[in-house]
Amino acid sequence: MSLNSHARTLAAVVAGLGLVFTLTACGGDEVDDAGAAAGSGSDSGADGESEADKDAAEDSSPPLDHDAALAAGFEQELAITCGYTYDEQERAGLQAMSPSAEVPSEATIYLDGGAIYWDIPQPDGRMSHVLARDGFLYTWKVPGDAEGVKSPDTTNGGGDELQRRLTKNAHDCKAYDGPASIFQPPSGITFTAVG
């Protein structure tokens, strides 16, 4: 499968399922690191509390359960990650878009503000990635590809549909504390604009 047809298939999979959204109310293009909200980076706060004391206090709070994490992600209060299991209707749609390919049953989704990032395992052992950000879809596969495709996000929003599907099919949602760089197009990939 050529790069452009692979990218179009990935974009169609995500867009066709209504799983990509761009939130216009997110107050800017900056994507904050989920960990940046936890501290100011100084060694002591205004009340004399050390950074280690603050970290210990934060660690003692109970972790968010699935529903609370999902709600915080929807409200853009927290970067989150969830497992996502395709339902029968979605699997049928995926199979119709790519009849010769094996359809994965599961993906991992990451939400942070108006950006959405997907890890989609492929039968060949590689991982497909889709990033929806600032009105564009970026698609690529790793390892081995140094090229990807950038296309307009034609879903025209879709936040309600995404929320409905996530509420139904997401599981094990939790705060995401990994690198914020996943919410940016990777610098090691050359993206060809299509559409």
LUMPA-463927 format. One record per atom (N, C-alpha, C): residue in one letter; atom name; x, y, z. Coordinates in pm, 1 decimal. Example, Ala and Ser with C-alpha at 12.3 -4.5 7.8 and 13.67 -1.06 7.14 Angstrom:
<sites>
residuo atomo c1 c2 c3
A N 1319.0 -569.0 780.0
A CA 1230.0 -450.0 780.0
A C 1320.0 -330.0 780.0
S N 1285.0 -225.0 708.0
S CA 1367.0 -106.0 714.0
S C 1290.0 3.0 787.0
</sites>
This chain:
<sites>
residuo atomo c1 c2 c3
M N 85.1 -116.6 0.0
M CA 0.0 0.0 0.0
M C 90.0 123.3 0.0
S N 60.1 218.4 -87.1
S CA 143.2 338.0 -93.8
S C 121.5 424.2 29.3
L N 215.7 514.3 51.6
L CA 207.5 602.5 167.5
L C 80.0 684.9 164.2
N N 49.4 744.1 47.4
N CA -70.6 827.3 39.8
N C -196.8 746.3 61.7
S N -206.8 625.1 5.8
S CA -328.5 546.9 27.3
S C -336.0 499.2 171.6
H N -221.0 465.2 231.5
H CA -220.5 426.1 372.3
H C -266.6 542.9 459.0
A N -215.2 660.7 433.1
A CA -251.6 777.9 512.5
A C -398.5 812.0 494.1
R N -446.9 803.5 369.4
R CA -588.8 830.6 346.1
R C -675.7 728.9 418.1
T N -632.3 602.4 418.5
T CA -707.9 499.4 489.5
T C -711.2 530.0 638.4
L N -595.2 564.6 697.3
L CA -591.7 599.7 839.7
L C -679.9 720.1 868.7
A N -669.2 822.3 785.5
A CA -749.9 942.3 807.6
A C -897.8 909.1 793.7
A N -932.8 826.0 695.3
A CA -1072.3 787.7 677.1
A C -1122.8 705.8 794.1
V N -1037.0 620.0 846.2
V CA -1076.1 538.8 961.5
V C -1112.9 629.4 1077.3
V N -1025.3 722.0 1108.4
V CA -1049.3 809.6 1222.7
V C -1164.3 904.5 1193.0
A N -1162.7 969.6 1078.1
A CA -1267.6 1065.7 1045.1
A C -1401.3 995.8 1026.4
G N -1400.4 880.2 963.2
G CA -1523.6 806.2 939.1
G C -1591.8 763.0 1066.5
L N -1515.3 737.6 1167.4
L CA -1573.2 698.4 1294.9
L C -1615.0 818.5 1378.0
G N -1580.3 937.9 1331.7
G CA -1616.4 1057.9 1407.4
G C -1535.6 1071.0 1534.6
L N -1413.4 1017.6 1534.5
L CA -1335.9 1013.8 1656.9
L C -1237.1 1127.8 1669.8
V N -1237.8 1218.7 1575.4
V CA -1144.3 1330.7 1581.3
V C -1223.2 1457.6 1601.5
F N -1177.2 1540.5 1689.8
F CA -1242.7 1668.1 1708.4
F C -1139.5 1776.0 1729.1
T N -1181.3 1898.2 1696.2
T CA -1097.2 2013.7 1721.5
T C -1180.1 2110.1 1803.3
L N -1134.1 2142.6 1920.4
L CA -1211.2 2230.8 2006.8
L C -1168.5 2374.4 1981.4
T N -1265.5 2456.4 1946.2
T CA -1233.8 2595.5 1914.7
T C -1227.2 2682.3 2038.6
A N -1273.1 2632.5 2149.5
A CA -1276.4 2714.0 2270.5
A C -1154.1 2696.1 2357.4
C N -1048.1 2639.9 2303.7
C CA -935.1 2610.2 2390.4
C C -838.7 2725.0 2402.5
G N -859.9 2841.6 2398.3
G CA -775.5 2950.5 2441.9
G C -633.4 2955.2 2390.9
G N -598.2 2899.3 2278.2
G CA -463.8 2914.8 2226.4
G C -408.2 2788.0 2170.1
D N -290.7 2799.4 2108.4
D CA -227.6 2686.6 2043.7
D C -130.6 2613.3 2133.1
E N -105.2 2664.0 2252.8
E CA -8.3 2600.6 2340.9
E C -64.4 2471.0 2396.8
V N 16.7 2368.0 2398.3
V CA -19.4 2241.9 2462.0
V C 70.2 2228.0 2582.5
D N 10.2 2228.0 2701.1
D CA 87.7 2221.0 2823.1
D C 122.4 2077.9 2855.5
D N 241.2 2057.4 2909.3
D CA 280.5 1927.0 2959.5
D C 192.0 1896.9 3079.2
A N 136.1 1775.2 3084.0
A CA 46.9 1738.9 3194.4
A C 116.5 1753.4 3328.1
G N 245.7 1731.9 3330.2
G CA 319.8 1742.7 3454.4
G C 348.8 1886.5 3492.7
A N 339.6 1980.4 3399.1
A CA 373.2 2119.1 3429.2
A C 274.0 2180.5 3525.0
A N 151.0 2131.1 3522.5
A CA 50.4 2186.8 3612.2
A C 73.9 2145.0 3756.7
A N 152.5 2042.2 3778.0
A CA 172.5 1990.5 3913.1
A C 261.3 2080.2 3998.4
G N 350.1 2157.5 3938.2
G CA 440.3 2241.0 4017.8
G C 489.1 2358.3 3938.0
S N 547.6 2452.2 4008.3
S CA 591.9 2572.5 3941.4
S C 737.0 2564.8 3896.9
G N 807.2 2462.4 3935.5
G CA 946.9 2449.3 3898.8
G C 1040.4 2512.6 3998.8
S N 987.7 2584.8 4097.7
S CA 1075.7 2642.0 4198.6
S C 1094.4 2542.2 4311.3
D N 1197.3 2562.5 4391.1
D CA 1228.1 2469.1 4498.0
D C 1138.5 2485.9 4618.6
S N 1076.6 2601.8 4635.2
S CA 985.4 2619.0 4747.9
S C 873.8 2711.5 4707.0
G N 756.7 2690.6 4763.8
G CA 641.3 2771.9 4734.3
G C 637.7 2894.4 4821.9
A N 533.5 2974.7 4803.5
A CA 519.9 3097.5 4879.7
A C 501.8 3069.2 5028.1
D N 448.2 2953.8 5061.4
D CA 426.5 2921.7 5201.6
D C 544.2 2846.5 5263.4
G N 657.0 2837.2 5194.3
G CA 776.0 2771.7 5246.8
G C 775.5 2621.1 5228.8
E N 673.5 2567.3 5167.2
E CA 664.6 2423.2 5145.4
E C 762.2 2383.7 5034.3
S N 842.5 2282.2 5058.1
S CA 940.3 2240.2 4958.0
S C 871.1 2164.5 4845.9
E N 939.2 2155.3 4731.6
E CA 887.1 2081.1 4616.6
E C 864.9 1934.8 4653.0
A N 954.1 1876.3 4731.4
A CA 939.3 1736.8 4773.9
A C 814.5 1719.7 4859.8
D N 786.5 1817.9 4948.4
D CA 665.3 1811.9 5030.4
D C 540.4 1818.5 4942.9
K N 543.5 1906.8 4841.8
K CA 430.0 1917.9 4750.5
K C 409.3 1787.7 4675.2
D N 519.1 1728.5 4624.4
D CA 508.5 1602.0 4551.3
D C 451.5 1493.3 4640.5
A N 495.2 1486.4 4765.6
A CA 445.4 1385.1 4858.2
A C 296.9 1406.0 4884.8
A N 255.6 1531.6 4898.2
A CA 114.0 1560.3 4921.6
A C 30.5 1520.9 4801.0
E N 80.5 1549.5 4679.6
E CA 8.1 1512.2 4558.6
E C 0.3 1361.4 4544.1
D N 108.6 1291.8 4576.7
D CA 110.3 1147.0 4563.8
D C 14.1 1079.8 4661.0
S N -19.9 1146.5 4772.6
S CA -108.1 1086.0 4870.7
S C -255.0 1097.2 4831.2
S N -287.1 1181.8 4733.0
S CA -425.8 1191.1 4690.3
S C -460.2 1068.1 4606.1
P N -582.7 1021.2 4619.9
P CA -618.8 900.3 4546.1
P C -619.2 927.5 4395.9
P N -579.1 829.0 4316.6
P CA -581.2 848.8 4171.5
P C -725.8 858.9 4122.5
L N -744.5 928.8 4012.8
L CA -877.5 940.8 3954.5
L C -922.6 805.8 3901.3
D N -1049.4 775.1 3920.1
D CA -1101.7 654.1 3857.9
D C -1130.0 683.4 3710.2
H N -1169.1 581.5 3636.7
H CA -1192.1 592.9 3491.8
H C -1288.8 707.0 3459.0
D N -1405.2 708.1 3525.2
D CA -1506.7 808.3 3493.3
D C -1459.4 950.0 3523.2
A N -1391.1 969.4 3635.6
A CA -1341.9 1102.3 3672.0
A C -1232.6 1148.5 3574.9
A N -1145.2 1057.3 3536.0
A CA -1040.4 1093.1 3439.9
A C -1101.3 1128.5 3304.9
L N -1197.8 1050.6 3258.9
L CA -1262.7 1078.3 3131.1
L C -1332.9 1213.6 3134.9
A N -1403.3 1243.3 3243.6
A CA -1471.2 1372.8 3257.9
A C -1369.7 1487.0 3256.6
A N -1256.8 1471.5 3326.7
A CA -1152.9 1575.6 3329.2
A C -1093.5 1595.9 3190.1
G N -1078.0 1488.7 3113.0
G CA -1029.3 1500.7 2975.0
G C -1127.9 1574.6 2887.4
F N -1257.5 1543.9 2900.7
F CA -1360.1 1613.6 2823.6
F C -1362.6 1761.9 2856.1
E N -1342.2 1795.4 2981.1
E CA -1346.0 1935.0 3024.8
E C -1213.3 2007.4 3001.5
Q N -1114.2 1939.8 2944.7
Q CA -981.3 1994.5 2917.1
Q C -909.3 2038.2 3043.3
E N -938.8 1971.4 3153.6
E CA -872.4 2000.4 3280.3
E C -746.7 1918.0 3297.5
L N -731.3 1812.9 3218.1
L CA -626.7 1715.5 3240.5
L C -597.4 1642.1 3110.8
A N -470.5 1616.4 3083.5
A CA -435.1 1527.6 2972.5
A C -464.1 1385.5 3019.8
I N -528.9 1306.1 2933.8
I CA -564.3 1169.7 2972.6
I C -525.3 1070.9 2864.3
T N -520.1 944.6 2902.1
T CA -503.7 835.1 2807.8
T C -604.5 727.8 2843.0
C N -655.5 660.2 2740.1
C CA -755.9 555.0 2758.8
C C -729.5 443.5 2659.1
G N -766.0 322.9 2697.2
G CA -777.4 216.6 2599.3
G C -908.1 237.8 2525.0
Y N -914.2 194.6 2400.5
Y CA -1036.2 211.1 2321.1
Y C -1060.8 81.5 2246.9
T N -1176.0 18.9 2272.2
T CA -1213.8 -104.8 2205.5
T C -1320.8 -72.6 2102.3
Y N -1292.7 -104.3 1975.3
Y CA -1389.2 -78.8 1869.1
Y C -1511.2 -166.7 1887.8
D N -1630.5 -108.4 1873.1
D CA -1751.3 -189.0 1879.2
D C -1776.1 -253.3 1742.3
E N -1877.0 -336.2 1732.4
E CA -1903.3 -411.0 1607.8
E C -1928.4 -318.0 1489.8
Q N -2003.1 -211.1 1512.1
Q CA -2031.4 -116.3 1404.3
Q C -1902.1 -51.4 1354.9
E N -1815.4 -10.2 1446.7
E CA -1687.8 52.0 1408.5
E C -1598.9 -47.5 1335.7
R N -1592.9 -170.9 1386.5
R CA -1510.6 -273.3 1320.5
R C -1559.9 -298.7 1178.5
A N -1691.5 -302.4 1159.8
A CA -1747.0 -321.9 1025.6
A C -1709.9 -205.1 934.8
G N -1715.7 -83.1 988.1
G CA -1677.0 34.0 909.1
G C -1529.3 32.3 873.1
L N -1445.4 -6.5 969.0
L CA -1301.8 -16.8 942.8
L C -1274.9 -122.4 835.8
Q N -1341.8 -235.7 845.1
Q CA -1321.6 -343.3 747.4
Q C -1368.2 -300.8 609.0
A N -1477.1 -225.7 601.2
A CA -1527.5 -178.7 471.9
A C -1430.1 -81.8 406.4
M N -1360.4 -0.2 488.4
M CA -1265.4 96.7 433.7
M C -1135.6 30.7 389.8
S N -1103.8 -82.9 447.5
S CA -978.7 -151.2 414.9
S C -1003.7 -302.2 416.2
P N -1075.5 -353.5 313.0
P CA -1118.9 -493.0 315.2
P C -1005.4 -595.3 318.0
S N -888.8 -559.1 270.6
S CA -779.1 -656.6 267.1
S C -695.3 -655.5 394.5
A N -715.4 -556.7 478.4
A CA -632.2 -543.7 598.1
A C -700.7 -606.0 718.7
E N -619.7 -657.2 809.6
E CA -670.4 -704.6 936.9
E C -708.0 -582.6 1020.2
V N -822.7 -587.6 1082.8
V CA -872.1 -474.2 1159.9
V C -835.0 -493.5 1306.5
P N -765.2 -396.4 1365.9
P CA -733.1 -409.1 1508.0
P C -859.7 -397.2 1591.6
S N -861.1 -461.8 1705.7
S CA -978.2 -453.0 1792.6
S C -963.1 -342.8 1896.8
E N -843.2 -293.1 1912.0
E CA -811.5 -202.7 2022.3
E C -715.0 -94.7 1975.6
A N -725.2 22.5 2035.1
A CA -631.2 132.3 2012.8
A C -611.8 202.4 2146.2
T N -517.1 294.6 2150.2
T CA -496.7 378.6 2267.6
T C -512.9 522.7 2222.9
I N -588.4 597.9 2300.0
I CA -616.3 737.6 2266.5
I C -561.9 826.6 2377.8
Y N -513.1 943.9 2338.0
Y CA -461.4 1043.8 2431.2
Y C -530.7 1175.2 2397.9
L N -580.6 1244.6 2498.4
L CA -646.0 1374.0 2479.7
L C -572.6 1478.6 2562.2
D N -549.3 1594.3 2501.8
D CA -494.4 1707.0 2576.2
D C -543.2 1833.6 2509.7
G N -635.0 1902.5 2575.0
G CA -692.1 2023.1 2517.0
G C -759.9 1989.5 2386.1
G N -724.5 2056.3 2279.7
G CA -783.5 2032.0 2148.7
G C -708.9 1930.9 2065.2
A N -608.0 1864.6 2120.4
A CA -529.7 1767.6 2043.8
A C -569.0 1625.0 2083.1
I N -571.9 1538.1 1982.7
I CA -601.3 1396.7 2003.5
I C -494.0 1316.4 1932.5
Y N -441.1 1217.7 2001.8
Y CA -334.5 1132.9 1947.8
Y C -377.6 987.7 1963.2
W N -360.6 909.2 1858.5
W CA -398.6 767.1 1857.6
W C -276.5 679.8 1832.3
D N -264.1 571.7 1906.7
D CA -172.4 462.0 1876.9
D C -259.0 346.0 1829.7
I N -237.2 299.5 1707.0
I CA -318.9 192.3 1650.9
I C -226.7 78.4 1608.6
P N -225.4 -33.3 1682.6
P CA -136.5 -144.3 1647.2
P C -174.6 -203.9 1511.7
Q N -73.2 -242.6 1435.4
Q CA -94.1 -300.9 1303.8
Q C -50.4 -447.6 1303.8
P N -109.3 -528.1 1214.4
P CA -74.6 -670.3 1210.4
P C 73.0 -696.5 1179.3
D N 139.7 -602.2 1111.4
D CA 280.9 -622.8 1075.7
D C 375.4 -590.1 1191.4
G N 318.6 -562.7 1310.9
G CA 401.1 -534.1 1427.0
G C 437.0 -387.7 1442.3
R N 403.2 -307.1 1343.9
R CA 431.2 -164.5 1355.0
R C 313.3 -94.9 1422.7
M N 326.8 32.8 1443.7
M CA 223.0 111.7 1508.5
M C 186.1 227.6 1416.2
S N 58.5 241.9 1388.9
S CA 10.1 359.3 1315.9
S C -22.7 467.1 1416.6
H N 1.0 589.9 1376.8
H CA -26.6 704.5 1462.5
H C -112.6 803.6 1386.1
V N -206.6 861.5 1454.6
V CA -289.1 969.1 1400.6
V C -290.3 1079.5 1504.5
L N -260.9 1200.1 1461.1
L CA -266.6 1317.4 1547.4
L C -361.9 1416.6 1483.7
A N -463.2 1457.4 1557.7
A CA -554.7 1563.8 1514.0
A C -520.1 1687.8 1595.3
R N -483.5 1792.4 1522.5
R CA -439.8 1914.9 1590.5
R C -457.3 2034.2 1497.1
D N -511.8 2140.7 1548.7
D CA -522.2 2267.8 1476.5
D C -584.6 2253.6 1338.0
G N -687.8 2168.9 1325.7
G CA -758.9 2154.7 1198.9
G C -694.5 2061.1 1099.0
F N -590.0 1987.4 1138.6
F CA -523.2 1894.8 1048.3
F C -511.5 1756.5 1110.6
L N -505.4 1655.8 1024.5
L CA -473.8 1518.9 1064.6
L C -333.6 1487.0 1016.6
Y N -252.2 1433.5 1104.7
Y CA -117.4 1386.7 1071.4
Y C -120.0 1235.1 1089.5
T N -76.6 1161.2 988.0
T CA -75.3 1014.8 996.4
T C 62.5 962.6 957.6
W N 107.5 859.7 1030.4
W CA 235.5 796.9 1001.1
W C 242.1 661.9 1071.2
K N 339.3 579.4 1029.2
K CA 361.1 449.4 1090.9
K C 506.1 439.9 1137.1
V N 529.3 366.9 1245.1
V CA 664.9 340.8 1293.0
V C 673.8 195.5 1335.9
P N 790.6 136.6 1340.7
P CA 916.2 194.8 1292.4
P C 927.1 184.5 1141.2
G N 1025.7 253.8 1087.7
G CA 1062.6 237.1 948.6
G C 1019.8 346.1 853.3
D N 914.9 420.0 883.4
D CA 872.9 525.2 791.4
D C 925.6 659.8 838.6
A N 980.8 734.9 746.5
A CA 1025.3 870.5 777.2
A C 932.4 971.3 712.4
E N 822.9 920.8 651.8
E CA 728.5 1008.1 584.3
E C 588.2 983.6 637.6
G N 510.5 1088.1 637.4
G CA 372.1 1080.6 677.8
G C 289.8 1172.9 591.7
V N 163.5 1186.3 624.9
V CA 73.3 1269.2 546.6
V C 1.8 1365.9 639.7
K N -10.9 1489.5 593.0
K CA -86.2 1593.6 663.6
K C -206.0 1627.2 575.5
S N -325.6 1613.1 631.4
S CA -445.5 1641.3 554.0
S C -541.6 1724.5 638.6
P N -629.9 1798.7 572.4
P CA -727.5 1876.2 649.6
P C -817.2 1782.3 729.8
D N -850.2 1822.9 849.6
D CA -944.7 1748.9 932.5
D C -1083.9 1790.6 886.4
T N -1149.8 1702.8 813.9
T CA -1279.1 1735.6 753.7
T C -1396.9 1698.9 843.3
T N -1370.8 1662.4 968.2
T CA -1481.2 1623.5 1055.6
T C -1559.1 1742.9 1108.8
N N -1504.9 1864.0 1089.6
N CA -1575.3 1986.3 1132.7
N C -1620.1 1978.7 1278.1
G N -1531.3 1943.6 1362.5
G CA -1565.6 1932.4 1503.8
G C -1593.7 1786.8 1538.2
G N -1706.4 1758.7 1594.6
G CA -1740.3 1620.8 1627.9
G C -1715.8 1588.5 1773.2
G N -1699.1 1689.5 1858.5
G CA -1672.4 1665.3 1998.7
G C -1780.4 1583.1 2066.2
D N -1907.0 1610.0 2034.0
D CA -2015.9 1533.2 2094.8
D C -2008.7 1387.3 2054.3
E N -1978.6 1362.1 1927.6
E CA -1968.4 1223.4 1880.7
E C -1850.9 1153.3 1947.3
L N -1738.2 1222.0 1957.7
L CA -1622.6 1162.6 2024.7
L C -1657.3 1130.0 2169.6
Q N -1720.5 1223.0 2237.6
Q CA -1756.2 1198.9 2377.4
Q C -1850.4 1080.0 2390.2
R N -1947.9 1069.1 2300.8
R CA -2041.5 956.6 2305.4
R C -1967.7 824.5 2286.4
R N -1878.2 820.4 2188.0
R CA -1805.0 695.6 2160.1
R C -1707.2 661.7 2272.6
L N -1639.9 761.9 2324.0
L CA -1548.9 735.4 2434.9
L C -1624.6 688.0 2558.7
T N -1737.0 750.1 2586.1
T CA -1816.3 708.0 2701.2
T C -1856.8 561.8 2686.8
K N -1885.6 520.5 2564.4
K CA -1929.5 383.0 2538.5
K C -1812.3 284.6 2529.0
N N -1701.9 323.7 2464.5
N CA -1598.6 226.5 2425.7
N C -1462.1 244.1 2491.5
A N -1440.3 354.8 2561.4
A CA -1310.3 374.6 2627.2
A C -1309.2 299.6 2759.3
H N -1189.4 260.3 2799.7
H CA -1174.1 192.3 2928.7
H C -1039.6 230.9 2988.6
D N -1030.5 215.2 3117.7
D CA -906.1 239.1 3191.1
D C -848.5 378.1 3167.2
C N -934.3 479.5 3159.6
C CA -885.3 616.2 3142.3
C C -813.6 659.9 3269.7
K N -705.9 733.7 3249.6
K CA -627.3 784.5 3362.0
K C -552.4 908.8 3316.8
A N -499.2 980.3 3413.1
A CA -419.2 1098.8 3381.5
A C -298.0 1056.5 3299.8
Y N -265.3 1136.0 3199.8
Y CA -146.6 1111.2 3118.1
Y C -36.0 1201.7 3168.6
D N 76.3 1141.2 3210.2
D CA 186.5 1221.8 3261.2
D C 314.1 1201.0 3179.3
G N 297.0 1153.0 3058.3
G CA 410.8 1134.0 2969.5
G C 447.6 1263.3 2898.2
P N 534.5 1253.7 2800.0
P CA 580.3 1374.5 2730.6
P C 469.4 1441.8 2650.4
A N 462.8 1572.9 2658.8
A CA 364.5 1650.4 2583.1
A C 395.9 1649.3 2434.2
S N 515.6 1604.9 2397.6
S CA 556.2 1605.1 2257.1
S C 467.8 1516.9 2170.0
I N 394.7 1419.8 2228.4
I CA 308.1 1337.2 2143.9
I C 194.3 1418.4 2084.3
F N 165.3 1534.1 2140.6
F CA 57.8 1618.0 2090.2
F C 107.4 1718.9 1986.6
Q N 228.4 1698.4 1936.6
Q CA 287.2 1779.5 1830.3
Q C 328.6 1685.9 1717.1
P N 323.7 1730.4 1591.5
P CA 375.8 1645.9 1484.1
P C 523.5 1614.3 1510.1
P N 564.9 1489.1 1496.1
P CA 703.9 1453.9 1526.5
P C 801.4 1518.2 1428.2
S N 914.3 1562.6 1481.0
S CA 1012.7 1632.1 1396.6
S C 1087.4 1535.7 1305.1
G N 1093.0 1407.5 1336.0
G CA 1165.0 1311.0 1252.9
G C 1086.8 1258.1 1135.4
I N 964.5 1306.7 1115.7
I CA 879.6 1261.8 1006.4
I C 856.6 1379.6 911.5
T N 870.4 1356.0 781.0
T CA 838.8 1457.0 679.8
T C 695.5 1434.4 636.4
F N 610.4 1535.0 655.7
F CA 469.8 1521.3 622.9
F C 440.3 1585.4 487.7
T N 380.0 1508.5 399.4
T CA 335.3 1556.5 269.3
T C 192.3 1602.3 281.4
A N 164.3 1725.3 237.7
A CA 28.1 1778.1 245.7
A C -55.3 1718.9 132.6
V N -173.3 1669.5 166.2
V CA -268.6 1619.7 68.0
V C -404.9 1682.8 97.2
G N -489.8 1681.8 -5.3
G CA -627.2 1731.2 14.2
G C -630.5 1875.4 17.6
</sites>
